[in-house]
Amino acid sequence: MKNMKRYLLGICACSLLTMTSCYDLEQLPQDAVVIDFNEPQKAYESLIGVYQSLNSSGVYNGLYSLESVTDLGWSTNGWWPAYDKYNVGMGIANAYYGSFSDAWTGQYEGIARANNIIANLENSTISEGIRIQYTAEARFLRALLYNNLLNYFGGVPIYDETFTGDASEMKKPRNTADEVRKFVLDDLAYACENLPKTRGDSVGLASEGAAYALRGKVYLYNKEYEKAKADFLQVVNGGYGYILNSSYASLFRPAGFEDGADNCKEIIFAVENMGGSATPYGLNVQFLGNRASYGSCINTNVASQELVNMYECTDGKPYDRDNFFKNISDEDLYLSIFDENGQKVVTYPPEVEKLKAMYAKRDPRMDATVILPYTIYRGWANNEAIDCEMVLAKDGYFSYEGNGYVRNAYNQDTYLWRKFVQEYDWGGTISDRAHSPVNWPVIRYADVLLMLAECYNQTGDQASAVSYINQVRARVNMPGLNSGPAWLQASTQDQVFERIKHERAVEFALEGIRFFDLQRWGELVEKTNGMKQTDIMGRLVGGVKTIDSKYNLWAIPGSEIDLNKSLEQNTGW
């Protein structure tokens, strides 16, 4: 990890800009500084520029906002970036929305950089070993980006290293989804054969294990279960050293801050981030954190009641409110009374201790993912660390972070995200809300285990599927399936599939995975359409989602079609 971050610091922005040549028709390639690919250092710096493209807002930076288009979260109708995602999540967007164009141009910018390297390395005089490895890394990254385009849009135009930059070449029609997938698989075949087996602690650099994991994912999404299974088994048994981290919560804290483990052996591939306003390579959390977060964030993305209800009890039973709070009103559970100045709580809810006791009997991933009422969030106010309590109050009262309370930027009583959100000042490694140092996991070992379970289940081996599900559950001390009680039984294909879907929802909430899971399972409309965006008290504060089947493939950006009439729009847009 240190190597990647050191080189990102060492490469100036202008040198990265020489490699963009973006395939966005509104940004036709201009004259660029020529890079000498015969110099290993220059070639490496160019390669790091491809990795850096993953940090763009259209690729992985801010991908958490995609949860607003699922059942796990929603966006407030607030500041303009959230307004765009709000309309996408509500089902009222059109083809000219920034979410669509950002996803399109973000991937293609990285693809252009990768193509530039692949083309120039072909005739480079650097050593054969370096040339092959750098080409393999560029092809891995190109495959990752094209696969993202495939998942968002279906078939898209394929531009490879033979692209010359001529404007006429940029007005290509869409290739089919099968053609794009074959292109991705060809790149990954090369990557699997030529990437280093491991990269030490540099989770942001492509490795053989990452290539097999990504290829397995491509096969799985296309329902080629035997091929996917073979690749996932290679990841598990190939000697790469991947393991589940002992702590779930620490995966989403930066290494160096307490138990932070964002570069641990569970992370197969990640976008590496750095904090600080002087380095534009951090995770933008300004729309994720709350007002008590370092930098005073604006929580335009919030967690849903549906997500919170998904977390099982510690004995594996589904959560049922009546099992904990029968005949107890929400007011007696949640609503405090502040003093007349709205500064401090003078009376807590009469049943608040029962609420806290309930939290202790739930899947630990709930508290690691969501800030819950009457729990503590480690915030920042008046230039110092402060422990803040999340309090709901009668009559709409609220207090401030400086008084020791979590504050929702919109004064709504919604669940707030804890996952990825800065605690205190991350030990001095964050200097503004737009550049958090925590890495963004693209593929985790837990993901591989659950995808492998899905492959086994789809090919008739439910026992093996359950064994891999149970590995993930065991990490957070959740009881294994088929371990005794009737509510833990899962023996048929349908039963095991439901368990896989549940486990993926609670394990990967906010990681940009849920949308694509619902999409490939054909459940996006079922899970989101008609979903009421309510606060903790059940009050409608965010409208009702109206997602229809067209959202299974996003709109080809209208601005691209305006410039390239050969592009055919997806159905419904």
C-alpha positions as CSV (number, residue, x, y, z in Angstrom):
1,M,0.0,0.0,0.0
2,K,2.8,2.4,0.8
3,N,4.3,2.1,-2.7
4,M,1.0,3.0,-4.4
5,K,0.4,6.0,-2.1
6,R,4.0,7.2,-2.4
7,Y,3.8,7.3,-6.2
8,L,0.4,9.0,-6.2
9,L,2.0,11.7,-4.1
10,G,5.0,11.9,-6.4
11,I,3.1,12.2,-9.7
12,C,1.9,15.7,-10.5
13,A,-1.6,16.3,-11.8
14,C,-0.4,17.5,-15.2
15,S,1.5,14.3,-15.9
16,L,-1.7,12.4,-15.3
17,L,-3.7,14.7,-17.6
18,T,-1.4,13.7,-20.5
19,M,-3.0,10.3,-20.5
20,T,-6.7,10.9,-20.3
21,S,-7.7,11.0,-24.0
22,C,-11.2,10.3,-22.7
23,Y,-13.7,8.6,-25.0
24,D,-16.3,11.1,-24.0
25,L,-17.3,12.8,-27.3
26,E,-17.5,16.2,-25.5
27,Q,-13.7,15.9,-24.7
28,L,-12.0,15.0,-28.0
29,P,-8.4,14.2,-27.5
30,Q,-6.0,17.1,-27.7
31,D,-2.2,17.3,-28.2
32,A,-0.5,15.7,-25.2
33,V,3.0,15.5,-23.8
34,V,4.8,12.5,-25.1
35,I,5.8,10.0,-22.4
36,D,9.0,7.9,-23.0
37,F,7.8,4.4,-22.3
38,N,11.3,3.1,-22.8
39,E,12.0,4.5,-19.3
40,P,10.7,2.1,-16.6
41,Q,10.0,4.9,-14.2
42,K,7.9,6.9,-16.7
43,A,6.1,3.8,-17.7
44,Y,5.3,3.0,-14.1
45,E,4.1,6.5,-13.4
46,S,1.8,6.2,-16.4
47,L,0.4,3.0,-15.0
48,I,-0.3,4.6,-11.7
49,G,-2.3,7.1,-13.6
50,V,-4.7,4.3,-14.6
51,Y,-5.1,3.2,-11.0
52,Q,-5.7,6.8,-10.1
53,S,-8.7,7.0,-12.5
54,L,-10.6,4.5,-10.3
55,N,-10.8,7.3,-7.7
56,S,-13.0,9.4,-9.9
57,S,-16.6,10.2,-8.9
58,G,-18.0,8.2,-11.8
59,V,-16.1,5.1,-10.9
60,Y,-15.6,4.2,-7.2
61,N,-15.4,7.6,-5.4
62,G,-18.8,8.1,-4.0
63,L,-20.1,4.8,-5.1
64,Y,-21.9,4.5,-1.7
65,S,-24.6,6.8,-3.2
66,L,-25.7,3.9,-5.4
67,E,-27.4,2.6,-2.3
68,S,-30.1,5.2,-2.9
69,V,-31.3,3.2,-5.9
70,T,-31.7,0.1,-3.7
71,D,-33.7,-0.9,-0.7
72,L,-30.8,-0.3,1.7
73,G,-30.8,3.5,1.7
74,W,-32.0,6.7,0.1
75,S,-30.9,10.2,-0.7
76,T,-32.3,13.4,0.7
77,N,-33.6,16.0,-1.7
78,G,-30.8,18.4,-0.6
79,W,-27.7,19.9,-2.2
80,W,-27.4,19.5,-6.0
81,P,-25.2,16.3,-6.1
82,A,-27.7,14.6,-3.8
83,Y,-30.6,16.0,-5.8
84,D,-29.3,14.2,-8.9
85,K,-29.1,10.9,-7.0
86,Y,-32.4,11.6,-5.3
87,N,-34.1,11.7,-8.6
88,V,-32.3,8.6,-9.8
89,G,-33.3,6.8,-6.6
90,M,-36.9,8.0,-6.8
91,G,-37.2,6.8,-10.4
92,I,-37.8,10.2,-12.0
93,A,-34.4,10.8,-13.7
94,N,-33.8,11.2,-17.4
95,A,-31.0,10.4,-19.7
96,Y,-29.3,13.8,-19.1
97,Y,-28.7,13.2,-15.4
98,G,-25.1,13.5,-14.2
99,S,-25.2,10.0,-12.5
100,F,-25.4,8.4,-15.9
101,S,-22.8,10.6,-17.6
102,D,-20.4,10.4,-14.7
103,A,-20.5,6.6,-14.8
104,W,-20.0,6.6,-18.6
105,T,-17.1,9.1,-18.8
106,G,-15.4,7.9,-15.6
107,Q,-14.9,4.4,-16.9
108,Y,-13.9,5.5,-20.4
109,E,-11.3,7.9,-19.1
110,G,-9.6,5.0,-17.3
111,I,-9.9,2.8,-20.3
112,A,-8.3,5.5,-22.4
113,R,-5.3,5.6,-20.0
114,A,-5.0,1.8,-20.0
115,N,-5.1,1.7,-23.8
116,N,-2.4,4.3,-24.0
117,I,-0.1,2.2,-21.9
118,I,-0.9,-1.1,-23.7
119,A,-0.2,0.5,-27.1
120,N,3.0,2.1,-26.1
121,L,4.4,-0.8,-24.2
122,E,4.1,-3.1,-27.2
123,N,7.2,-1.5,-28.8
124,S,8.9,-0.4,-25.7
125,T,12.6,-1.4,-25.0
126,I,12.1,-1.9,-21.3
127,S,12.7,-5.4,-20.0
128,E,10.3,-8.1,-21.2
129,G,9.3,-8.9,-17.6
130,I,8.3,-5.4,-16.8
131,R,6.6,-4.9,-20.1
132,I,4.5,-8.0,-19.6
133,Q,3.6,-7.2,-16.0
134,Y,2.6,-3.6,-16.7
135,T,0.6,-4.7,-19.7
136,A,-1.2,-7.3,-17.5
137,E,-2.0,-4.6,-14.9
138,A,-3.4,-2.3,-17.6
139,R,-5.5,-5.0,-19.1
140,F,-6.8,-6.0,-15.6
141,L,-7.9,-2.4,-15.1
142,R,-9.4,-2.1,-18.5
143,A,-11.3,-5.3,-17.9
144,L,-12.6,-3.9,-14.6
145,L,-13.8,-0.7,-16.2
146,Y,-15.4,-2.3,-19.2
147,N,-17.2,-4.7,-16.8
148,N,-18.5,-1.8,-14.9
149,L,-19.8,-0.3,-18.1
150,L,-21.4,-3.6,-19.0
151,N,-23.2,-3.8,-15.6
152,Y,-24.5,-0.3,-15.8
153,F,-25.4,0.0,-19.5
154,G,-25.2,-3.4,-21.2
155,G,-23.4,-3.3,-24.5
156,V,-21.1,-0.3,-25.1
157,P,-18.7,0.7,-27.8
158,I,-15.3,-1.1,-27.5
159,Y,-12.2,1.0,-27.9
160,D,-8.9,-0.9,-27.5
161,E,-5.3,0.0,-27.9
162,T,-5.6,0.3,-31.7
163,F,-7.7,3.4,-31.3
164,T,-5.8,6.3,-33.0
165,G,-7.7,9.2,-31.5
166,D,-9.3,10.2,-34.8
167,A,-12.7,11.8,-34.1
168,S,-14.4,9.6,-36.7
169,E,-13.4,6.5,-34.7
170,M,-15.2,7.9,-31.7
171,K,-18.6,7.6,-33.3
172,K,-18.9,3.9,-33.1
173,P,-22.2,2.1,-32.4
174,R,-22.6,-0.1,-29.3
175,N,-21.0,-3.5,-29.3
176,T,-23.3,-6.2,-27.9
177,A,-23.1,-7.2,-24.3
178,D,-21.7,-10.6,-25.3
179,E,-18.9,-8.9,-27.3
180,V,-18.0,-6.6,-24.3
181,R,-18.0,-9.6,-22.0
182,K,-15.7,-11.6,-24.3
183,F,-13.4,-8.6,-24.5
184,V,-13.3,-8.4,-20.7
185,L,-12.6,-12.1,-20.4
186,D,-9.8,-12.0,-22.9
187,D,-8.1,-9.2,-20.9
188,L,-8.6,-11.2,-17.7
189,A,-7.2,-14.3,-19.2
190,Y,-4.0,-12.4,-20.0
191,A,-4.0,-10.9,-16.5
192,C,-4.4,-14.2,-14.7
193,E,-1.4,-15.6,-16.6
194,N,0.9,-12.6,-16.2
195,L,0.2,-10.7,-13.0
196,P,2.3,-11.2,-9.9
197,K,0.8,-13.8,-7.5
198,T,0.6,-11.3,-4.7
199,R,1.5,-7.6,-4.1
200,G,2.5,-7.6,-0.4
201,D,0.4,-5.1,1.5
202,S,-0.4,-3.1,-1.7
203,V,-4.1,-3.9,-1.9
204,G,-4.5,-1.2,-4.6
205,L,-2.3,-3.0,-7.1
206,A,-3.6,-5.8,-9.4
207,S,-2.6,-9.3,-8.6
208,E,-3.2,-12.8,-10.0
209,G,-5.7,-13.4,-7.2
210,A,-7.6,-10.2,-8.0
211,A,-7.8,-11.2,-11.7
212,Y,-9.2,-14.7,-10.9
213,A,-11.7,-13.1,-8.4
214,L,-12.9,-10.5,-11.0
215,R,-13.1,-13.1,-13.8
216,G,-15.2,-15.3,-11.5
217,K,-17.5,-12.4,-10.9
218,V,-17.9,-11.8,-14.6
219,Y,-18.8,-15.5,-15.1
220,L,-21.2,-15.5,-12.2
221,Y,-23.1,-12.4,-13.4
222,N,-23.5,-14.3,-16.7
223,K,-24.8,-17.4,-14.9
224,E,-21.8,-19.5,-16.0
225,Y,-21.6,-21.1,-12.6
226,E,-19.1,-23.9,-13.2
227,K,-16.5,-21.5,-14.7
228,A,-17.1,-19.0,-11.9
229,K,-16.7,-21.7,-9.3
230,A,-13.4,-22.8,-10.8
231,D,-12.0,-19.2,-10.5
232,F,-13.3,-18.7,-7.0
233,L,-11.8,-22.0,-5.9
234,Q,-8.5,-20.8,-7.3
235,V,-8.8,-17.7,-5.2
236,V,-9.5,-19.8,-2.1
237,N,-7.0,-22.6,-2.7
238,G,-4.3,-20.9,-4.8
239,G,-2.0,-19.9,-2.0
240,Y,-2.7,-16.2,-2.1
241,G,-3.1,-15.9,1.7
242,Y,-6.6,-14.3,1.7
243,I,-8.4,-14.7,5.0
244,L,-11.4,-13.0,6.6
245,N,-10.3,-10.2,8.9
246,S,-11.1,-11.0,12.6
247,S,-13.0,-7.7,13.0
248,Y,-15.7,-6.6,10.5
249,A,-15.8,-3.0,11.7
250,S,-12.1,-2.4,11.3
251,L,-12.3,-3.2,7.5
252,F,-13.7,0.3,7.0
253,R,-11.1,2.2,9.1
254,P,-7.7,3.2,7.7
255,A,-4.7,1.2,8.6
256,G,-2.7,3.2,11.3
257,F,-5.9,4.3,13.1
258,E,-6.4,2.0,16.0
259,D,-7.4,-1.4,14.6
260,G,-7.9,-0.1,11.1
261,A,-7.5,-2.9,8.5
262,D,-8.4,-1.4,5.1
263,N,-5.3,-3.1,3.7
264,C,-5.6,-6.5,5.4
265,K,-5.5,-10.0,3.9
266,E,-9.3,-9.9,3.3
267,I,-8.9,-7.1,0.7
268,I,-8.3,-8.7,-2.7
269,F,-8.4,-5.4,-4.5
270,A,-9.1,-1.8,-3.4
271,V,-9.0,1.8,-4.5
272,E,-6.3,3.2,-2.2
273,N,-7.0,6.6,-0.8
274,M,-5.1,9.4,1.0
275,G,-6.4,12.1,3.2
276,G,-5.6,15.8,2.9
277,S,-6.7,18.7,0.8
278,A,-3.3,18.8,-1.0
279,T,-3.8,15.3,-2.4
280,P,-6.9,14.8,-4.7
281,Y,-6.9,11.0,-4.0
282,G,-9.1,10.7,-1.0
283,L,-12.6,9.2,-0.5
284,N,-15.2,11.9,-0.7
285,V,-17.3,11.4,2.4
286,Q,-19.0,14.8,2.6
287,F,-22.3,13.3,1.5
288,L,-22.0,10.3,3.8
289,G,-21.0,11.6,7.2
290,N,-23.2,13.8,9.4
291,R,-22.7,17.2,10.9
292,A,-20.8,15.8,13.8
293,S,-18.2,14.2,11.4
294,Y,-14.9,15.8,10.8
295,G,-15.4,18.6,8.2
296,S,-19.1,18.9,9.1
297,C,-20.6,16.5,6.5
298,I,-24.1,16.7,5.1
299,N,-25.5,13.1,5.2
300,T,-27.4,13.3,1.9
301,N,-27.2,9.5,1.8
302,V,-28.9,7.7,4.7
303,A,-29.6,4.1,5.7
304,S,-33.1,2.7,5.4
305,Q,-35.4,1.1,7.9
306,E,-35.5,-1.9,5.6
307,L,-31.8,-2.4,6.1
308,V,-31.9,-2.1,9.8
309,N,-34.7,-4.6,10.0
310,M,-32.6,-7.1,8.0
311,Y,-30.1,-7.7,10.7
312,E,-30.9,-10.9,12.5
313,C,-30.9,-11.5,16.2
314,T,-27.7,-13.1,17.7
315,D,-29.5,-16.4,17.8
316,G,-30.1,-16.2,14.1
317,K,-33.8,-15.4,14.4
318,P,-35.3,-12.8,12.1
319,Y,-35.8,-9.5,13.9
320,D,-39.4,-9.0,15.1
321,R,-40.2,-5.8,17.0
322,D,-42.9,-7.4,19.0
323,N,-40.4,-9.9,20.5
324,F,-38.6,-7.0,22.1
325,F,-41.1,-4.1,22.5
326,K,-44.6,-5.5,22.5
327,N,-47.1,-2.8,23.7
328,I,-44.3,-0.2,23.9
329,S,-44.8,2.9,21.7
330,D,-42.1,4.3,19.5
331,E,-42.3,7.5,21.6
332,D,-41.4,5.6,24.8
333,L,-38.5,4.0,23.0
334,Y,-37.0,6.9,21.1
335,L,-38.1,10.4,22.1
336,S,-36.1,12.4,24.6
337,I,-36.8,15.8,26.1
338,F,-34.3,18.6,25.8
339,D,-33.9,21.6,28.2
340,E,-35.6,24.8,27.2
341,N,-32.5,26.0,25.4
342,G,-32.2,22.8,23.4
343,Q,-28.8,22.2,24.7
344,K,-28.9,19.0,26.8
345,V,-31.2,16.0,27.3
346,V,-33.1,16.3,30.6
347,T,-35.3,13.3,30.2
348,Y,-34.5,10.2,28.2
349,P,-37.2,7.9,26.8
350,P,-38.6,5.6,29.6
351,E,-37.8,2.4,27.6
352,V,-34.4,3.5,26.2
353,E,-32.5,0.8,28.2
354,K,-34.6,-1.9,26.5
355,L,-33.7,-0.3,23.1
356,K,-30.0,-0.6,24.0
357,A,-30.4,-4.2,25.2
358,M,-32.0,-5.0,21.8
359,Y,-29.0,-3.7,20.0
360,A,-26.8,-6.0,21.9
361,K,-28.8,-9.0,20.7
362,R,-28.5,-8.2,17.0
363,D,-26.0,-9.1,14.3
364,P,-22.9,-7.0,15.1
365,R,-22.7,-5.8,11.5
366,M,-25.7,-3.6,12.3
367,D,-23.9,-1.4,14.7
368,A,-20.7,-1.4,12.6
369,T,-22.8,-0.1,9.6
370,V,-25.4,2.2,11.0
371,I,-25.4,4.9,13.7
372,L,-28.4,3.8,15.9
373,P,-30.4,6.0,18.3
374,Y,-28.7,6.3,21.7
375,T,-25.4,4.9,20.6
376,I,-22.2,6.9,20.5
377,Y,-20.5,8.2,17.4
378,R,-16.9,9.5,17.6
379,G,-17.2,12.9,16.1
380,W,-15.3,16.2,15.8
381,A,-16.4,19.7,17.0
382,N,-14.6,22.9,17.9
383,N,-11.4,21.5,16.5
384,E,-11.3,18.5,18.9
385,A,-12.5,15.0,19.3
386,I,-15.9,14.5,20.9
387,D,-18.1,11.5,21.7
388,C,-21.6,12.3,20.3
389,E,-24.8,10.5,21.2
390,M,-27.5,10.1,18.6
391,V,-30.7,11.4,20.2
392,L,-34.2,11.8,18.9
393,A,-36.3,14.4,20.7
394,K,-39.9,15.4,21.1
395,D,-41.3,18.4,19.2
396,G,-38.5,18.4,16.6
397,Y,-35.8,19.6,19.0
398,F,-32.2,18.9,18.2
399,S,-28.9,19.9,19.7
400,Y,-25.4,20.4,18.2
401,E,-22.3,18.4,17.9
402,G,-20.5,20.8,20.2
403,N,-22.9,19.8,23.0
404,G,-22.1,16.1,22.4
405,Y,-24.9,15.1,20.0
406,V,-25.0,13.6,16.5
407,R,-26.7,16.1,14.2
408,N,-28.5,15.2,11.0
409,A,-27.8,18.0,8.4
410,Y,-31.5,18.1,7.5
411,N,-32.9,17.8,11.1
412,Q,-34.5,14.5,10.2
413,D,-34.7,11.5,12.5
414,T,-33.2,9.0,10.1
415,Y,-30.6,6.3,10.5
416,L,-27.1,7.6,9.6
417,W,-24.2,5.7,8.2
418,R,-21.3,4.6,10.4
419,K,-19.4,2.5,7.8
420,F,-16.6,4.4,6.1
421,V,-17.4,7.6,8.0
422,Q,-14.5,9.2,9.8
423,E,-14.1,8.6,13.6
424,Y,-12.7,11.7,15.2
425,D,-10.1,12.9,12.7
426,W,-8.8,9.4,11.8
427,G,-5.8,10.0,14.0
428,G,-4.8,13.1,12.2
429,T,-4.9,11.6,8.7
430,I,-7.9,13.6,7.4
431,S,-7.8,17.3,6.8
432,D,-11.1,17.8,4.9
433,R,-14.3,16.0,4.2
434,A,-13.6,15.5,0.5
435,H,-10.5,13.4,1.0
436,S,-10.7,10.6,3.6
437,P,-7.8,8.1,3.7
438,V,-9.9,5.0,4.1
439,N,-9.5,2.6,1.1
440,W,-12.5,1.6,-1.0
441,P,-12.8,-2.2,-1.2
442,V,-13.6,-3.4,-4.8
443,I,-13.4,-7.1,-4.0
444,R,-13.2,-8.6,-0.6
445,Y,-12.6,-12.3,0.3
446,A,-16.0,-12.4,1.9
447,D,-17.5,-11.5,-1.4
448,V,-15.6,-14.4,-3.1
449,L,-16.9,-16.8,-0.4
450,L,-20.5,-15.8,-0.8
451,M,-20.2,-15.8,-4.6
452,L,-18.7,-19.3,-4.4
453,A,-21.6,-20.3,-2.2
454,E,-24.0,-19.0,-4.9
455,C,-22.2,-21.1,-7.5
456,Y,-22.4,-24.3,-5.4
457,N,-26.1,-23.7,-4.7
458,Q,-26.9,-23.1,-8.4
459,T,-25.1,-26.3,-9.3
460,G,-26.9,-28.5,-6.8
461,D,-24.4,-28.7,-3.9
462,Q,-26.3,-27.0,-1.1
463,A,-24.0,-28.4,1.7
464,S,-20.9,-26.8,0.2
465,A,-22.8,-23.6,-0.3
466,V,-23.8,-23.5,3.4
467,S,-20.3,-24.1,4.5
468,Y,-19.1,-21.0,2.7
469,I,-22.0,-18.9,4.0
470,N,-21.2,-20.0,7.5
471,Q,-17.5,-18.9,7.2
472,V,-18.8,-15.3,6.7
473,R,-21.3,-15.6,9.5
474,A,-18.7,-17.0,11.9
475,R,-16.5,-13.9,11.6
476,V,-19.2,-11.9,13.5
477,N,-20.2,-14.8,15.8
478,M,-23.5,-15.4,14.1
479,P,-24.7,-19.0,14.4
480,G,-24.2,-21.2,11.4
481,L,-27.0,-22.4,9.2
482,N,-28.2,-25.9,9.8
483,S,-26.7,-25.8,13.3
484,G,-29.8,-26.8,15.2
485,P,-32.8,-24.5,15.6
486,A,-35.5,-24.7,12.9
487,W,-35.1,-21.0,12.0
488,L,-31.5,-21.8,10.9
489,Q,-32.4,-24.6,8.5
490,A,-31.5,-24.2,4.9
491,S,-31.5,-27.3,2.7
492,T,-33.3,-26.7,-0.6
493,Q,-31.9,-24.6,-3.4
494,D,-34.5,-21.9,-2.8
495,Q,-33.8,-21.8,0.9
496,V,-30.1,-21.5,0.5
497,F,-30.5,-18.8,-2.1
498,E,-32.6,-16.7,0.2
499,R,-29.8,-17.1,2.8
500,I,-27.2,-16.0,0.3
501,K,-29.2,-12.9,-0.7
502,H,-29.7,-12.0,3.0
503,E,-26.0,-12.4,3.8
504,R,-24.9,-10.3,0.9
505,A,-27.2,-7.5,1.9
506,V,-26.0,-7.2,5.5
507,E,-22.3,-7.9,4.7
508,F,-21.9,-5.5,1.8
509,A,-24.3,-2.7,2.7
510,L,-23.0,0.7,1.3
511,E,-20.2,-1.0,-0.7
512,G,-21.9,-0.5,-4.1
513,I,-22.8,-4.2,-4.5
514,R,-26.5,-4.4,-3.7
515,F,-27.7,-2.6,-6.9
516,F,-25.9,-5.0,-9.1
517,D,-27.0,-8.0,-7.1
518,L,-30.7,-7.0,-7.3
519,Q,-30.2,-6.3,-11.0
520,R,-28.8,-9.7,-11.9
521,W,-31.3,-11.5,-9.7
522,G,-34.2,-9.7,-11.4
523,E,-35.3,-8.2,-8.1
524,L,-34.6,-4.5,-8.4
525,V,-38.2,-3.4,-9.1
526,E,-39.6,-5.8,-6.5
527,K,-37.4,-4.6,-3.7
528,T,-37.5,-0.9,-4.5
529,N,-40.6,0.2,-6.3
530,G,-43.1,1.6,-3.8
531,M,-40.6,1.8,-1.0
532,K,-41.4,4.6,1.4
533,Q,-38.5,6.7,2.5
534,T,-39.4,7.0,6.2
535,D,-37.6,8.1,9.3
536,I,-37.1,6.0,12.5
537,M,-40.5,7.0,13.8
538,G,-42.1,5.8,10.5
539,R,-42.9,9.3,9.2
540,L,-42.6,9.8,5.5
541,V,-39.8,12.3,5.0
542,G,-38.3,11.3,1.6
543,G,-41.1,10.4,-0.8
544,V,-41.9,7.0,-2.4
545,K,-39.6,5.3,-4.9
546,T,-41.0,4.6,-8.3
547,I,-38.4,2.3,-9.8
548,D,-39.4,0.4,-13.0
549,S,-37.7,-2.2,-15.2
550,K,-35.7,0.3,-17.3
551,Y,-33.4,0.8,-14.3
552,N,-32.0,-2.6,-14.8
553,L,-29.9,-0.9,-17.5
554,W,-29.1,2.8,-17.0
555,A,-29.6,5.4,-19.7
556,I,-26.9,5.9,-22.2
557,P,-26.1,9.6,-21.5
558,G,-28.2,11.8,-23.7
559,S,-25.2,14.1,-24.3
560,E,-23.3,11.1,-25.9
561,I,-26.3,10.2,-28.1
562,D,-26.6,13.9,-29.2
563,L,-23.0,13.7,-30.5
564,N,-23.1,10.1,-31.7
565,K,-26.3,9.1,-33.5
566,S,-24.9,5.6,-33.9
567,L,-25.6,5.0,-30.2
568,E,-28.9,3.3,-29.5
569,Q,-30.6,4.2,-26.2
570,N,-31.6,1.5,-23.7
571,T,-35.2,0.5,-23.5
572,G,-37.5,2.9,-21.6
573,W,-35.2,5.9,-21.6
